[in-house]
């Protein structure tokens, strides 16, 4: 059996907390506020070492921001236009169907025609 030893230097930080009797009693009842303050103190101690932007890396480049989405130009209508039977606006043939679904004059005209057909 062979045993090897290694020498390592460990640095420790010691925190001293001074509490009044009222603070100690409050910490025994509910420890959360005391724990929060201890975390703040520890993070304030560690933060300068942990922040790579201020710990000697002054030459860092910022992250590239996402590019804004490209604006798409409206499609130019080539060819013939079709007139809406309700409002008489002109549309490309592929756009007339979606327009008819929301066109109030066209919907009224369709309702009147269906009523005439059912009455006859």
N, CA and C atoms as a LAMMPS dump frame, in Angstrom:
ITEM: TIMESTEP
0
ITEM: NUMBER OF ATOMS
360
ITEM: BOX BOUNDS ff ff ff
-5.0000000000000000e+02 5.0000000000000000e+02
-5.0000000000000000e+02 5.0000000000000000e+02
-5.0000000000000000e+02 5.0000000000000000e+02
ITEM: ATOMS id mol type element x y z
1 1 1 N 0.848 -1.167 0
2 1 2 C 0 0 0
3 1 3 C 0.895 1.233 0
4 2 1 N 0.523 2.204 -0.84
5 2 2 C 1.324 3.41 -0.957
6 2 3 C 0.46 4.625 -0.649
7 3 1 N 0.932 5.496 0.179
8 3 2 C 0.182 6.698 0.561
9 3 3 C 1.005 7.91 0.174
10 4 1 N 0.405 8.779 -0.599
11 4 2 C 1.05 10.026 -1.012
12 4 3 C 0.355 11.194 -0.335
13 5 1 N 1.134 12.155 0.076
14 5 2 C 0.558 13.34 0.713
15 5 3 C 0.75 14.543 -0.197
16 6 1 N -0.207 15.439 -0.142
17 6 2 C -0.156 16.665 -0.929
18 6 3 C -0.306 17.855 -0.008
19 7 1 N 0.449 18.869 -0.26
20 7 2 C 0.353 20.074 0.543
21 7 3 C -0.454 21.098 -0.262
22 8 1 N -1.5 21.603 0.349
23 8 2 C -2.338 22.596 -0.304
24 8 3 C -2.565 23.759 0.65
25 9 1 N -2.559 24.966 0.101
26 9 2 C -2.815 26.147 0.912
27 9 3 C -4.283 26.543 0.725
28 10 1 N -4.977 26.672 1.835
29 10 2 C -6.391 27.026 1.809
30 10 3 C -6.553 28.356 2.517
31 11 1 N -7.192 29.289 1.828
32 11 2 C -7.483 30.567 2.474
33 11 3 C -8.94 30.582 2.899
34 12 1 N -9.17 31.106 4.052
35 12 2 C -10.535 31.189 4.566
36 12 3 C -10.844 32.625 4.935
37 13 1 N -12.09 32.958 4.859
38 13 2 C -12.553 34.272 5.278
39 13 3 C -13.436 34.064 6.497
40 14 1 N -13.246 34.883 7.483
41 14 2 C -14.019 34.775 8.71
42 14 3 C -14.929 35.991 8.819
43 15 1 N -16.199 35.728 9.006
44 15 2 C -17.179 36.794 9.19
45 15 3 C -17.557 36.828 10.663
46 16 1 N -17.598 38.014 11.223
47 16 2 C -18.013 38.183 12.61
48 16 3 C -19.35 38.916 12.589
49 17 1 N -20.321 38.331 13.261
50 17 2 C -21.656 38.916 13.3
51 17 3 C -21.94 39.337 14.731
52 18 1 N -22.278 40.613 14.9
53 18 2 C -22.634 41.104 16.221
54 18 3 C -24.133 41.359 16.237
55 19 1 N -24.825 40.722 17.169
56 19 2 C -26.274 40.865 17.276
57 19 3 C -26.629 41.376 18.659
58 20 1 N -27.656 42.209 18.703
59 20 2 C -28.186 42.61 19.999
60 20 3 C -29.084 41.483 20.497
61 21 1 N -29.49 41.579 21.719
62 21 2 C -30.348 40.526 22.285
63 21 3 C -31.693 40.472 21.563
64 22 1 N -32.225 41.633 21.176
65 22 2 C -33.507 41.668 20.461
66 22 3 C -33.347 41.028 19.077
67 23 1 N -32.235 41.322 18.379
68 23 2 C -31.996 40.737 17.067
69 23 3 C -31.801 39.229 17.165
70 24 1 N -31.113 38.786 18.223
71 24 2 C -30.916 37.347 18.423
72 24 3 C -32.242 36.645 18.673
73 25 1 N -33.096 37.245 19.491
74 25 2 C -34.411 36.665 19.767
75 25 3 C -35.244 36.605 18.49
76 26 1 N -35.201 37.68 17.709
77 26 2 C -35.945 37.699 16.443
78 26 3 C -35.402 36.64 15.487
79 27 1 N -34.071 36.428 15.467
80 27 2 C -33.47 35.424 14.586
81 27 3 C -33.842 34.015 15.014
82 28 1 N -34.027 33.796 16.315
83 28 2 C -34.433 32.471 16.79
84 28 3 C -35.887 32.179 16.427
85 29 1 N -36.718 33.207 16.381
86 29 2 C -38.123 33.025 16.029
87 29 3 C -38.266 32.83 14.521
88 30 1 N -37.65 33.731 13.746
89 30 2 C -37.704 33.632 12.287
90 30 3 C -36.327 33.993 11.742
91 31 1 N -35.639 33.017 11.167
92 31 2 C -34.249 33.202 10.741
93 31 3 C -34.113 33.825 9.352
94 32 1 N -35.21 33.954 8.622
95 32 2 C -35.112 34.443 7.239
96 32 3 C -34.482 35.832 7.098
97 33 1 N -34.876 36.837 7.902
98 33 2 C -34.225 38.149 7.74
99 33 3 C -32.723 38.109 8.012
100 34 1 N -32.316 37.343 9.01
101 34 2 C -30.884 37.219 9.309
102 34 3 C -30.156 36.52 8.167
103 35 1 N -30.735 35.463 7.635
104 35 2 C -30.12 34.751 6.511
105 35 3 C -29.995 35.665 5.299
106 36 1 N -31.006 36.487 5.064
107 36 2 C -30.976 37.416 3.931
108 36 3 C -29.818 38.4 4.082
109 37 1 N -29.64 38.94 5.292
110 37 2 C -28.547 39.886 5.535
111 37 3 C -27.188 39.206 5.407
112 38 1 N -27.088 37.957 5.865
113 38 2 C -25.82 37.229 5.731
114 38 3 C -25.488 36.981 4.27
115 39 1 N -26.503 36.634 3.471
116 39 2 C -26.267 36.428 2.036
117 39 3 C -25.818 37.722 1.365
118 40 1 N -26.453 38.853 1.726
119 40 2 C -26.061 40.145 1.152
120 40 3 C -24.6 40.47 1.482
121 41 1 N -24.225 40.228 2.737
122 41 2 C -22.848 40.516 3.151
123 41 3 C -21.865 39.619 2.401
124 42 1 N -22.195 38.352 2.254
125 42 2 C -21.317 37.412 1.555
126 42 3 C -21.213 37.764 0.073
127 43 1 N -22.348 38.094 -0.546
128 43 2 C -22.331 38.45 -1.96
129 43 3 C -21.567 39.751 -2.202
130 44 1 N -21.663 40.699 -1.284
131 44 2 C -20.915 41.946 -1.429
132 44 3 C -19.419 41.668 -1.339
133 45 1 N -19.034 40.688 -0.558
134 45 2 C -17.625 40.317 -0.413
135 45 3 C -17.122 39.594 -1.657
136 46 1 N -17.959 38.737 -2.225
137 46 2 C -17.559 37.901 -3.355
138 46 3 C -17.702 38.64 -4.679
139 47 1 N -18.673 39.541 -4.801
140 47 2 C -19.037 40.147 -6.074
141 47 3 C -17.87 40.743 -6.86
142 48 1 N -16.946 41.506 -6.254
143 48 2 C -15.867 42.049 -7.067
144 48 3 C -15.002 40.969 -7.727
145 49 1 N -14.81 39.84 -7.088
146 49 2 C -14.014 38.761 -7.667
147 49 3 C -14.801 38.01 -8.731
148 50 1 N -16.103 37.876 -8.522
149 50 2 C -16.915 37.067 -9.42
150 50 3 C -17.324 37.819 -10.68
151 51 1 N -17.27 39.138 -10.663
152 51 2 C -17.719 39.918 -11.815
153 51 3 C -16.587 40.003 -12.83
154 52 1 N -16.665 39.238 -13.893
155 52 2 C -15.593 39.166 -14.878
156 52 3 C -15.404 40.475 -15.624
157 53 1 N -16.459 41.286 -15.706
158 53 2 C -16.359 42.532 -16.447
159 53 3 C -15.482 43.547 -15.729
160 54 1 N -15.389 43.435 -14.399
161 54 2 C -14.591 44.407 -13.655
162 54 3 C -13.367 43.772 -13.012
163 55 1 N -13.099 42.522 -13.265
164 55 2 C -11.991 41.831 -12.617
165 55 3 C -10.781 41.714 -13.537
166 56 1 N -10.498 42.754 -14.314
167 56 2 C -9.309 42.743 -15.136
168 56 3 C -9.54 42.35 -16.579
169 57 1 N -10.755 42.114 -16.967
170 57 2 C -11.056 41.761 -18.348
171 57 3 C -11.675 42.977 -19.041
172 58 1 N -10.965 44.061 -19.085
173 58 2 C -11.532 45.304 -19.602
174 58 3 C -11.736 45.263 -21.106
175 59 1 N -11.065 44.366 -21.81
176 59 2 C -11.152 44.355 -23.263
177 59 3 C -12.223 43.453 -23.821
178 60 1 N -13.248 43.143 -23.05
179 60 2 C -14.283 42.244 -23.564
180 60 3 C -15.186 42.969 -24.549
181 61 1 N -15.756 42.216 -25.445
182 61 2 C -16.696 42.789 -26.401
183 61 3 C -18.102 42.448 -25.96
184 62 1 N -19.014 43.328 -26.263
185 62 2 C -20.395 43.073 -25.862
186 62 3 C -21.012 42.041 -26.796
187 63 1 N -22.046 41.413 -26.319
188 63 2 C -22.736 40.405 -27.124
189 63 3 C -23.465 41.084 -28.277
190 64 1 N -23.527 40.392 -29.382
191 64 2 C -24.246 40.93 -30.533
192 64 3 C -25.74 40.856 -30.261
193 65 1 N -26.425 41.916 -30.576
194 65 2 C -27.869 41.93 -30.379
195 65 3 C -28.535 41.255 -31.566
196 66 1 N -29.685 40.688 -31.304
197 66 2 C -30.423 40.034 -32.386
198 66 3 C -30.871 41.076 -33.398
199 67 1 N -30.782 40.7 -34.637
200 67 2 C -31.194 41.614 -35.7
201 67 3 C -32.715 41.745 -35.701
202 68 1 N -33.178 42.929 -36.009
203 68 2 C -34.619 43.156 -36.086
204 68 3 C -35.17 42.395 -37.282
205 69 1 N -36.38 41.886 -37.177
206 69 2 C -36.943 41.163 -38.322
207 69 3 C -37.077 42.09 -39.524
208 70 1 N -36.813 41.532 -40.679
209 70 2 C -36.869 42.332 -41.896
210 70 3 C -38.321 42.664 -42.227
211 71 1 N -38.506 43.887 -42.671
212 71 2 C -39.846 44.303 -43.056
213 71 3 C -40.133 43.774 -44.457
214 72 1 N -41.283 43.182 -44.594
215 72 2 C -41.663 42.614 -45.881
216 72 3 C -42.54 43.625 -46.605
217 73 1 N -42.152 43.969 -47.798
218 73 2 C -42.931 44.92 -48.587
219 73 3 C -44.217 44.251 -49.051
220 74 1 N -45.258 45.06 -49.218
221 74 2 C -46.52 44.517 -49.705
222 74 3 C -46.323 43.956 -51.104
223 75 1 N -47.01 42.889 -51.352
224 75 2 C -46.881 42.23 -52.637
225 75 3 C -47.543 43.075 -53.717
226 76 1 N -46.815 43.29 -54.781
227 76 2 C -47.386 44.064 -55.88
228 76 3 C -48.359 43.179 -56.65
229 77 1 N -49.487 43.756 -56.97
230 77 2 C -50.508 43.013 -57.698
231 77 3 C -50.191 43.096 -59.183
232 78 1 N -50.022 41.952 -59.773
233 78 2 C -49.807 41.928 -61.22
234 78 3 C -50.954 41.168 -61.841
235 79 1 N -51.431 41.67 -62.926
236 79 2 C -52.536 40.992 -63.593
237 79 3 C -53.845 41.694 -63.325
238 80 1 N -54.916 40.95 -63.444
239 80 2 C -56.241 41.561 -63.341
240 80 3 C -56.7 41.696 -61.898
241 81 1 N -57.565 42.632 -61.66
242 81 2 C -58.175 42.855 -60.354
243 81 3 C -59.636 42.448 -60.431
244 82 1 N -60.154 41.975 -59.306
245 82 2 C -61.54 41.535 -59.229
246 82 3 C -62.273 42.49 -58.298
247 83 1 N -63.488 42.847 -58.658
248 83 2 C -64.272 43.778 -57.864
249 83 3 C -65.135 43.024 -56.862
250 84 1 N -65.197 43.545 -55.641
251 84 2 C -66.057 42.946 -54.614
252 84 3 C -67.503 43.301 -54.953
253 85 1 N -68.409 42.317 -54.978
254 85 2 C -69.794 42.616 -55.311
255 85 3 C -70.52 43.439 -54.255
256 86 1 N -69.986 43.519 -53.05
257 86 2 C -70.659 44.273 -51.99
258 86 3 C -70.218 45.715 -51.924
259 87 1 N -68.927 45.938 -51.734
260 87 2 C -68.428 47.308 -51.535
261 87 3 C -67.782 47.884 -52.787
262 88 1 N -67.626 47.086 -53.823
263 88 2 C -67.086 47.488 -55.118
264 88 3 C -65.621 47.938 -55.074
265 89 1 N -64.863 47.491 -54.071
266 89 2 C -63.421 47.724 -54.048
267 89 3 C -62.756 46.677 -54.922
268 90 1 N -61.554 47.002 -55.413
269 90 2 C -60.856 46.066 -56.275
270 90 3 C -59.791 45.319 -55.481
271 91 1 N -59.707 44.02 -55.744
272 91 2 C -58.749 43.158 -55.053
273 91 3 C -58.122 42.213 -56.045
274 92 1 N -56.985 41.663 -55.66
275 92 2 C -56.396 40.578 -56.442
276 92 3 C -57.296 39.362 -56.247
277 93 1 N -57.326 38.449 -57.204
278 93 2 C -58.224 37.3 -57.082
279 93 3 C -57.986 36.476 -55.812
280 94 1 N -56.731 36.371 -55.395
281 94 2 C -56.46 35.555 -54.203
282 94 3 C -56.858 36.277 -52.908
283 95 1 N -57.118 37.579 -52.949
284 95 2 C -57.482 38.327 -51.748
285 95 3 C -58.954 38.588 -51.611
286 96 1 N -59.733 38.247 -52.623
287 96 2 C -61.163 38.526 -52.573
288 96 3 C -61.883 37.634 -51.571
289 97 1 N -61.508 36.369 -51.499
290 97 2 C -62.177 35.44 -50.579
291 97 3 C -62.058 35.871 -49.125
292 98 1 N -60.847 36.152 -48.622
293 98 2 C -60.739 36.627 -47.244
294 98 3 C -61.458 37.958 -47.021
295 99 1 N -61.475 38.814 -48.039
296 99 2 C -62.167 40.101 -47.899
297 99 3 C -63.673 39.897 -47.736
298 100 1 N -64.24 38.966 -48.489
299 100 2 C -65.695 38.737 -48.435
300 100 3 C -66.146 38.317 -47.044
301 101 1 N -65.29 37.595 -46.316
302 101 2 C -65.674 37.141 -44.975
303 101 3 C -65.891 38.301 -44.01
304 102 1 N -65.191 39.423 -44.243
305 102 2 C -65.329 40.558 -43.335
306 102 3 C -66.04 41.746 -43.935
307 103 1 N -66.497 41.642 -45.163
308 103 2 C -67.145 42.761 -45.851
309 103 3 C -68.632 42.799 -45.484
310 104 1 N -69.039 43.832 -44.744
311 104 2 C -70.434 43.937 -44.295
312 104 3 C -71.424 44.086 -45.449
313 105 1 N -71.168 44.935 -46.448
314 105 2 C -72.135 45.042 -47.563
315 105 3 C -72.31 43.72 -48.299
316 106 1 N -71.221 42.975 -48.472
317 106 2 C -71.312 41.687 -49.151
318 106 3 C -72.135 40.703 -48.316
319 107 1 N -71.914 40.688 -47.022
320 107 2 C -72.657 39.785 -46.144
321 107 3 C -74.153 40.122 -46.16
322 108 1 N -74.512 41.409 -46.14
323 108 2 C -75.922 41.814 -46.202
324 108 3 C -76.558 41.401 -47.523
325 109 1 N -75.792 41.58 -48.599
326 109 2 C -76.291 41.194 -49.917
327 109 3 C -76.536 39.689 -49.986
328 110 1 N -75.627 38.904 -49.434
329 110 2 C -75.769 37.443 -49.42
330 110 3 C -76.986 37.034 -48.58
331 111 1 N -77.2 37.682 -47.424
332 111 2 C -78.325 37.36 -46.565
333 111 3 C -79.645 37.684 -47.282
334 112 1 N -79.692 38.812 -47.986
335 112 2 C -80.906 39.204 -48.704
336 112 3 C -81.207 38.213 -49.833
337 113 1 N -80.175 37.797 -50.547
338 113 2 C -80.353 36.831 -51.627
339 113 3 C -80.835 35.478 -51.12
340 114 1 N -80.283 35.038 -49.994
341 114 2 C -80.721 33.748 -49.425
342 114 3 C -82.157 33.823 -48.901
343 115 1 N -82.565 35.011 -48.375
344 115 2 C -83.932 35.196 -47.896
345 115 3 C -84.921 35.196 -49.072
346 116 1 N -84.54 35.828 -50.177
347 116 2 C -85.395 35.829 -51.377
348 116 3 C -85.55 34.414 -51.929
349 117 1 N -84.441 33.677 -51.918
350 117 2 C -84.479 32.316 -52.454
351 117 3 C -85.33 31.401 -51.594
352 118 1 N -85.298 31.58 -50.278
353 118 2 C -86.095 30.731 -49.405
354 118 3 C -87.577 31.12 -49.436
355 119 1 N -87.896 32.392 -49.729
356 119 2 C -89.271 32.853 -49.783
357 119 3 C -89.951 32.407 -51.079
358 120 1 N -89.16 32.232 -52.099
359 120 2 C -89.753 31.878 -53.397
360 120 3 C -90.031 30.409 -53.526
